[in-house]
Amino acid sequence: MNKVEVYFIKTLKERAGLLLILTLLLLIPNFSWRIFFIFLMITLVLLPRDMCNGKFNIMMELPLSRKDVFWSSYVFLLVFSIFPQMIGYSFESIFITPSPWSIGYGLLSTLTFSTAYFGIAVLSASFGFGNFGVPFLVLIADAFLGSIRWYGLNPYRMISPIYQENITVALIFALSLLMISYFIFERKGKIK
Amino acid sequence: MMVKVENLKKNFSAKRVLNGISFEVKKGEIFSLIGPNGAGKTTTLRCVYGSLKPTGGKIEIFDEPFNEKLKEKIAVMNENRRVFRRFTGGDYVKIWSLLYPQWNDEIFSNFAIHYKFDLSQRVETYSIGMKTIFYIALTFASGADLLILDEPTQHLDPLIRAEVLRIISDYANEERKTILISSHEIYELEEISTSFGIIKEGKIIYQDNVDDAKASHRLISQNEKVSQSEIVGFVGNEILVKTNKDIGRYPTFKEIVIGYLGGKEEFTPFK
């Protein structure tokens, strides 16, 4: 538990300003905006950024393992992406009463997107492609590929972290990306 | 054995940086890794404490293969004194005390009072010398069994430098802690090291106990005849040889290091 706490202290201290702004913006009850702000949090606040600016090396000098850092960063992401959304729902419930189904679906969508893009950004940083540029291109490509329809069909939309046409398949795809990124991160780490 | 490194190799992309490093450090020793800039000292240390994954070879810490659980017994001071942004001295003390089960607040407070640390000040704004002292305080207060100090006296003024060297030496002798140092400050290392390894171009070219190294080498003049001796290299106008014969004169620690690092080729830019 101490190791997760240390990661939280480190991230909250180092990125307090940006994190506060992003947390406030994540209260906006709109999925498109929300995923964009989560994307910014992943690429500008969390592990992928640490891997590219040398802070990961400082963490490795402490009694922290790659596993500790990876999962602490992921837990941090879930806490800071899902809690603001829940607060947003409680504000929303003043005006309309959302169904438990829609709340659950909304949280699952956030979890799916966060998981997939955390994996993508860690993969990009692990292979030395940076924490922002390549993941941003993937985000654009994801949005573009998911928007194409051939005779009303587009199988990619099912797994797309943005469109999530089939939430179960999209979540499995996202978890696969997360696990692949974890194993590559464990093996490779940051080679700088 | 506290640290055992065998045939350690490390590549960065296609470039080989460590080319079969091997050395051993016993409990309570101060082992110095000596070599010029770019020889691979820091890379070796980073492999030992798990910041870098070796390309090949074996690392054993406390008689078991390196694993990340052992890191609670290892405290590290990095070469560039990199620190987390916006962290105050107090924040550092908090995270180190959370991560090191043997953390000793009293030792840290003694350093803090003696060197007048302002724990409410951001560490990134400390002078480089103060950062060095601060890191030394953290590593000594950690209670770790193995301290890895990369260039521990760099950026310190002569008075504090002497004090830090004495503290390092006392710590190893009195607390029976093992210290692994990387440095190119040869004079200082002689004062505190019990053993050393000379690293050149990613390889340890010589490893020994300081006293044994002095006893088993001689410096002879260039026209002196030698037999049954191994010529190591030039030291100014003299030649360093490894021998047990009573010839020439005993070298200093610095001369041994220069002899090994310089080798048998003289650099003559004006010829």
Interface residues (C-beta under 8 A of the other chain):
Chain A: N2 K3 E5 V6 I9 K10 K13 E14 A16 G54 K55 N57 I58 M60 E61 L62 P63 L64 S65 R66 K67 D68 R187 K188 G189 I191
Chain B: F12 S13 Y49 G50 S51 L52 K53 E68 K69 K71 E72 I74 V76 N78 R82 V83 F84 R85 R86 F87 D91 K94 I95 W96 L98 L99 Y100
